[in-house]
Protein backbone atom coordinates (compact mmCIF):
# COMPACT_ATOMS: atom_id res chain seq x y z
CA UNK A 1 0.00 0.00 0.00
CA UNK A 2 1.07 3.53 -0.73
CA UNK A 3 1.98 5.48 2.42
CA UNK A 4 0.14 8.80 2.38
CA UNK A 5 0.86 11.85 4.54
CA UNK A 6 -2.05 14.28 4.69
CA UNK A 7 -1.31 17.95 5.32
CA UNK A 8 -4.37 20.17 5.69
CA UNK A 9 -4.75 23.87 6.46
CA UNK A 10 -1.11 24.90 6.12
CA UNK A 11 -2.27 28.51 5.83
CA UNK A 12 1.04 29.86 4.58
CA UNK A 13 3.01 29.03 7.74
CA UNK A 14 6.37 27.97 6.34
CA UNK A 15 8.14 26.91 9.59
CA UNK A 16 5.27 24.58 10.46
CA UNK A 17 5.23 23.14 6.95
CA UNK A 18 8.96 22.47 7.06
CA UNK A 19 8.63 20.68 10.40
CA UNK A 20 5.94 18.37 9.04
CA UNK A 21 7.75 17.67 5.78
CA UNK A 22 10.81 16.62 7.77
CA UNK A 23 8.69 14.14 9.73
CA UNK A 24 6.85 12.91 6.62
CA UNK A 25 9.91 12.40 4.43
CA UNK A 26 9.33 8.65 4.14
CA UNK A 27 5.76 8.99 2.88
CA UNK A 28 5.25 7.96 -0.74
CA UNK A 29 2.58 10.61 -1.37
CA UNK A 30 1.82 13.91 0.33
CA UNK A 31 -1.79 15.00 -0.01
CA UNK A 32 -2.34 18.73 0.50
CA UNK A 33 -5.92 18.86 1.74
CA UNK A 34 -6.72 22.50 1.08
CA UNK A 35 -6.31 25.97 2.61
CA UNK A 36 -2.70 25.92 1.59
CA UNK A 37 -1.49 29.49 1.13
CA UNK A 38 -3.78 31.93 2.93
CA UNK A 39 -1.45 33.16 5.64
CA UNK A 40 1.72 35.17 6.31
CA UNK A 41 4.06 33.34 3.86
CA UNK A 42 1.93 32.37 0.86
CA UNK A 43 4.49 32.61 -1.93
CA UNK A 44 7.22 30.75 -0.06
CA UNK A 45 4.81 28.02 1.02
CA UNK A 46 3.61 27.36 -2.52
CA UNK A 47 7.18 27.30 -3.82
CA UNK A 48 8.22 24.66 -1.28
CA UNK A 49 5.21 22.51 -2.10
CA UNK A 50 5.62 22.88 -5.86
CA UNK A 51 9.20 21.64 -5.48
CA UNK A 52 7.82 18.31 -4.22
CA UNK A 53 6.83 17.55 -7.80
CA UNK A 54 4.67 14.51 -8.47
CA UNK A 55 4.98 13.40 -4.85
CA UNK A 56 2.45 16.08 -3.90
CA UNK A 57 -1.25 15.61 -4.62
CA UNK A 58 -3.16 18.87 -4.35
CA UNK A 59 -6.74 19.49 -3.20
CA UNK A 60 -8.33 22.93 -3.21
CA UNK A 61 -9.90 24.36 -0.06
CA UNK A 62 -12.27 27.26 0.41
CA UNK A 63 -9.44 29.63 1.33
CA UNK A 64 -7.58 28.71 -1.86
CA UNK A 65 -10.71 29.40 -3.91
CA UNK A 66 -11.12 32.73 -2.15
CA UNK A 67 -7.48 33.69 -2.80
CA UNK A 68 -7.99 33.10 -6.51
CA UNK A 69 -11.13 35.23 -6.54
CA UNK A 70 -9.40 38.02 -4.62
CA UNK A 71 -6.36 37.92 -6.91
CA UNK A 72 -8.62 38.11 -9.96
CA UNK A 73 -10.82 40.83 -8.51
CA UNK A 74 -13.98 38.71 -8.54
CA UNK A 75 -14.41 38.24 -4.79
CA UNK A 76 -17.46 40.26 -3.74
CA UNK A 77 -17.97 39.25 -0.10
CA UNK A 78 -16.44 40.49 3.11
CA UNK A 79 -12.98 38.89 3.49
CA UNK A 80 -12.97 36.12 6.11
CA UNK A 81 -9.91 37.64 7.78
CA UNK A 82 -7.32 40.38 7.30
CA UNK A 83 -4.51 38.22 5.99
CA UNK A 84 -6.34 36.76 2.97
CA UNK A 85 -6.53 39.94 0.81
CA UNK A 86 -2.89 40.62 1.54
CA UNK A 87 -1.88 37.05 0.67
CA UNK A 88 -3.83 37.22 -2.60
CA UNK A 89 -1.87 40.32 -3.61
CA UNK A 90 1.43 38.52 -3.04
CA UNK A 91 0.77 35.55 -5.30
CA UNK A 92 2.49 35.36 -8.66
CA UNK A 93 0.25 34.78 -11.70
CA UNK A 94 1.49 31.18 -12.00
CA UNK A 95 0.53 30.53 -8.38
CA UNK A 96 -2.95 31.95 -8.92
CA UNK A 97 -3.37 29.63 -11.90
CA UNK A 98 -2.09 26.68 -9.87
CA UNK A 99 -4.66 27.21 -7.14
CA UNK A 100 -7.44 27.87 -9.64
CA UNK A 101 -6.89 24.53 -11.34
CA UNK A 102 -6.90 22.31 -8.27
CA UNK A 103 -9.56 19.61 -7.82
CA UNK A 104 -11.90 19.62 -4.83
CA UNK A 105 -11.53 15.88 -4.23
CA UNK A 106 -8.90 13.24 -4.99
CA UNK A 107 -9.24 9.47 -4.61
CA UNK A 108 -6.30 7.17 -3.88
CA UNK A 109 -7.29 3.52 -3.59
CA UNK A 110 -10.43 3.38 -1.44
CA UNK A 111 -9.71 6.72 0.28
CA UNK A 112 -11.22 10.03 -0.77
CA UNK A 113 -9.44 13.24 0.19
CA UNK A 114 -11.24 16.57 0.40
CA UNK A 115 -11.00 19.82 2.32
CA UNK A 116 -14.27 20.09 4.26
CA UNK A 117 -16.63 17.41 2.90
CA UNK A 118 -16.76 15.55 -0.41
CA UNK A 119 -19.58 17.78 -1.63
CA UNK A 120 -18.62 21.23 -0.33
CA UNK A 121 -15.33 23.00 0.45
CA UNK A 122 -16.61 24.86 3.51
CA UNK A 123 -19.29 22.60 4.96
CA UNK A 124 -18.80 22.06 8.68
CA UNK A 125 -19.02 18.60 10.25
CA UNK A 126 -17.48 17.86 13.64
CA UNK A 127 -16.16 14.86 15.51
CA UNK A 128 -19.33 14.73 17.61
CA UNK A 129 -21.80 15.44 14.79
CA UNK A 130 -24.55 12.77 14.82
CA UNK A 131 -24.53 9.87 12.38
CA UNK A 132 -27.61 11.33 10.68
CA UNK A 133 -25.62 14.48 9.82
CA UNK A 134 -22.69 12.48 8.47
CA UNK A 135 -25.07 10.29 6.44
CA UNK A 136 -26.51 13.38 4.79
CA UNK A 137 -23.05 14.71 4.00
CA UNK A 138 -21.99 11.37 2.50
CA UNK A 139 -25.20 10.83 0.52
CA UNK A 140 -24.27 9.72 -2.99
CA UNK A 141 -20.68 8.87 -2.13
CA UNK A 142 -19.59 5.71 -4.02
CA UNK A 143 -19.82 2.58 -1.90
CA UNK A 144 -16.20 1.67 -2.64
CA UNK A 145 -14.98 4.77 -0.78
CA UNK A 146 -14.17 3.33 2.63
CA UNK A 147 -12.14 6.21 4.09
CA UNK A 148 -12.79 9.95 3.87
CA UNK A 149 -9.95 12.29 4.87
CA UNK A 150 -10.56 16.00 5.37
CA UNK A 151 -9.40 19.10 7.24
CA UNK A 152 -11.12 22.51 7.49
CA UNK A 153 -11.92 22.55 11.23
CA UNK A 154 -8.22 22.45 12.26
CA UNK A 155 -8.89 19.70 14.84
CA UNK A 156 -7.68 16.13 14.25
CA UNK A 157 -9.88 13.10 14.83
CA UNK A 158 -10.66 9.64 13.53
CA UNK A 159 -14.07 7.98 13.90
CA UNK A 160 -16.29 5.37 12.28
CA UNK A 161 -19.39 6.45 10.41
CA UNK A 162 -21.58 3.57 9.18
CA UNK A 163 -18.66 1.30 8.24
CA UNK A 164 -16.57 4.17 6.85
CA UNK A 165 -13.53 5.65 8.55
CA UNK A 166 -13.55 9.45 8.71
CA UNK A 167 -10.24 11.17 9.40
CA UNK A 168 -9.58 14.84 10.01
CA UNK A 169 -5.89 15.62 9.59
CA UNK A 170 -6.08 18.76 11.73
CA UNK A 171 -4.03 21.78 10.69
CA UNK A 172 -0.37 22.27 9.94
CA UNK A 173 -0.33 26.05 10.30
CA UNK A 174 -3.19 26.91 12.66
CA UNK A 175 -3.85 23.91 14.92
CA UNK A 176 -6.70 23.98 17.42
CA UNK A 177 -6.98 21.83 20.52
CA UNK A 178 -3.26 21.41 21.18
CA UNK A 179 -0.11 23.23 20.05
CA UNK A 180 2.08 21.95 17.25
CA UNK A 181 1.41 21.19 13.57
CA UNK A 182 -1.01 18.28 13.21
CA UNK A 183 -1.28 15.92 10.23
CA UNK A 184 -2.24 12.35 9.38
CA UNK A 185 -0.35 9.34 8.08
CA UNK A 186 -2.15 6.53 6.25
CA UNK A 187 -0.30 3.21 6.07
CA UNK A 188 -1.12 -0.45 5.55
CA UNK A 189 -1.53 -0.68 9.33
CA UNK A 190 -4.15 2.08 9.53
CA UNK A 191 -4.24 5.78 10.29
CA UNK A 192 -1.95 7.66 12.65
CA UNK A 193 -2.79 11.16 13.84
CA UNK A 194 0.58 12.86 14.12
CA UNK A 195 1.85 16.09 15.64
CA UNK A 196 5.26 17.54 14.77
CA UNK A 197 7.52 19.39 17.18
CA UNK A 198 7.82 23.11 16.53
CA UNK A 199 9.58 25.84 18.48
CA UNK A 200 6.67 28.26 18.40
CA UNK A 201 8.68 31.26 19.61
CA UNK A 202 11.39 30.70 16.99
CA UNK A 203 8.79 30.18 14.28
CA UNK A 204 6.99 33.37 15.31
CA UNK A 205 10.25 35.34 15.27
CA UNK A 206 11.06 34.02 11.81
CA UNK A 207 7.68 34.97 10.40
CA UNK A 208 7.97 38.46 11.88
CA UNK A 209 11.41 38.81 10.25
CA UNK A 210 10.62 37.30 6.87
CA UNK A 211 6.97 38.10 6.16
CA UNK A 212 5.87 41.53 4.97
CA UNK A 213 2.30 41.08 6.17
CA UNK A 214 1.54 44.27 8.16
CA UNK A 215 -0.38 42.38 10.84
CA UNK A 216 2.16 39.60 11.27
CA UNK A 217 2.96 40.28 14.93
CA UNK A 218 -0.69 40.04 15.95
CA UNK A 219 -1.13 37.00 13.71
CA UNK A 220 1.69 34.99 15.28
CA UNK A 221 0.53 36.00 18.76
CA UNK A 222 -2.91 34.54 18.05
CA UNK A 223 -2.03 31.42 16.08
CA UNK A 224 1.55 30.44 16.97
CA UNK A 225 2.17 31.72 20.47
CA UNK A 226 -1.25 30.60 21.72
CA UNK A 227 -3.70 27.85 20.79
CA UNK A 228 -7.48 27.83 20.75
CA UNK A 229 -8.78 24.93 22.81
CA UNK A 230 -10.95 22.22 21.30
CA UNK A 231 -13.82 23.45 23.48
CA UNK A 232 -13.51 27.00 22.15
CA UNK A 233 -13.31 25.82 18.56
CA UNK A 234 -16.22 23.40 18.84
CA UNK A 235 -18.43 26.05 20.43
CA UNK A 236 -17.57 28.47 17.63
CA UNK A 237 -18.16 25.92 14.87
CA UNK A 238 -21.25 24.16 16.21
CA UNK A 239 -23.87 26.61 14.86
CA UNK A 240 -22.43 26.09 11.36
CA UNK A 241 -22.30 22.30 11.79
CA UNK A 242 -25.97 21.81 12.54
CA UNK A 243 -27.20 22.52 9.05
N, C-alpha and C positions, 0 to 999 in steps of 0.2 A: 504493500500500500504506500502511496505517496504521503510523505509527512508534510503537513500544511500548518504554517504559522499564520494566525489571523491577527492583523493589526487594524483596529478600528479607531476612529476619532483621534487621529494624530494632531489635528488642529495646528499645524505649522509650528510644532515645538521640537526643534531639531535635537537638542540634547536628549530628550526622552526617546525620540526615534532612534538615535544612535545607540542608546543603551539597550533597547529591545533588539535591534538588528544584531548586536554583538551576542546576545543570548540565543537568538534564533538562527545563527549562522549554519547550523546543520540541517535546517528544514529544506525540503526539496522545492517547495512553493511557498511564496509569501502572498497571502491575499490581503489586499488593502480594502477594508470594508467601509469606505466612505468617510466623509468629513475630513479630508486629507490636509488641506492647505490653509483653511481659514483660521489664521492665528498670527503670531508675531514674526514668523520666519517662513513665509509661504514659498518664496522663490527657491530658497536653499533646500527646503524640505522636498519639493518636487524634483529638484535636480538630483538629490541623493536617491530618491526612489526610482527615477528614470534610469539611473546608472545600474540598477539591478537587472535591467534587460528583461528577458523572457521569464526569469524566475519570479517576477512580480505579476500578479493578476489583480487588475484594478476593478473596483466597484464604485459607482458614483453615489454620494450621499446628498442630502438636502443642502448642506452648506456648500458643497462643490457646485451644485446647480445654481445656487444663489450667487456664488462668485462669478460664474460665467455671465449671468444676467446683469450683474453690476458692472462687470468689465465691458459688456456690450451696450450698456445704457438702456437695457430693457426691463430692469427691476423697478417695479412701481409700488412696492410696499415699504413699510417702515423697516429699516435694517434690524435684524435680530440682536445685534450688538454693535459696539463701536469699532471693533477691529475688522469686521468683514469688509466694509467699504474701502478701508485703507489697504487691506490685503488684495482686494480686487484690482486696485490701481497699480500694485507692484508687479503683477503677473506679466510675463512676456506674452506676446501673441501666440507663440507655440504652446505655451502652458495653458492658455485659455482654450485653445483648440483641443488639447489633450483632455482636459476636464469635460469639455462639451461632448466628446465622443465616447465617454465611458458608459458601459452598460449598468443597469440598475440591479441586475442579478447575474450570478455566475454559478454554474453547476460543475462540481468535480466529483466524479463517482456518484454516490447516492447522497451527497451533501450539497445543499443550496446555500449560497452566500449572498447576503443582502445587507443594506445599511440599517433600515428600521424594521420593515416587514417585507415579505416577497411582493406585496402588491402596492406598497406606498413607501416613499423614502423619508417620511416624517411621522408616520403613524406610531403611536405610543402603546407598547404592551410591556408589562412589568413582570418580574419574577413571581409575584403573588396574584397576577391577573387570573380570574377563574377560567376553567377549561372551556366554558361556553364562549368566552371572549377569544381565546386562542383558536377555537374551532372556526369561528367566523373569519378570523384573519387568514387562516390556512385553507379556507374554502376554495376548491378548485385546484389546489396544489397537487401535482402528479403523485400517485400512490408510491412510486418508486423513490421519492425523496424521503429519506429516513432521518436526515439531520438537517436542521436549519440553523445557520450561524449568522448572527447580526451584531449590531453595536447600538449606536444612537443614544441610549440612556446613560452611557458612561459607567455602568455598574455591571461587573461580571456575574454570571450565574450559569448553571446548567440544570435543566429539569426535564422530566418526561411530560409529553403532552399527547395522549392517545396513541401510544406506541411510537411516537417520534421523539427524538432528542432535540431540545432547543438549547442553543448555547449563545450567550452574550459574551463577547470578547472583552467588554469593558472599554477603557479608553487609554490610549498611549499618552496623549498630551494633557488631558484634563480629567483625571480619574476622580470618581466619587466613591465614597465609602471607606477608602483607605488610601494612604499616600503611595506613590510609586506607579510607574507605567504598568498598566494591566493589558494582557493579551491572552490568546488561546493557542494551544498546540494540539492538533489532531494527528494521532498516530494509529497504528494497527491495534494498539492496546486500549484506545479510547481517547477521551478528551482531557487535557490538563489545563486548568486555569492558572496562568502564570503571572508573576509580578516581578519586574526587573528592578534592581537596585539603582537608585539615582540620588546623587547629592543635590538636593533641592536648592540649597543656598548657592552652590556653584553654578547650577543650571540657570538660576534666576540672574546671577551676576553676568553670566555670559550673554543671556538674552538682552539684558539692559545695555551691555557694551556693543553688541553686534546688530541688534534690530534698530530700525529707524522709526518704528511705530511710536507716535507721540505719547500714547498711554501705556507704554510697556511697563513702567514701574508699578502702576496700579494693577496691571494684568498679572504680573508674576506674583504680586502680593496675594491676589485672590486665588490663583489657580496652581501656583507652584509652592508657595510658602505656607499655604493652608489648604485644607481639603474639606469639601462639603461632606457631611456624614450621609450614610445611606438613608437614615430617617429623614433628613432635610430634603434629599433629592426625591425620595418617594412621595413625600407630602406635596412637593412642588409639581411632580409629574402626574399624580393620581387623577386630577380633574380631566387631563387630556387623555388618560388611558381608559376612561370609562365609556368611551364612545359606543 
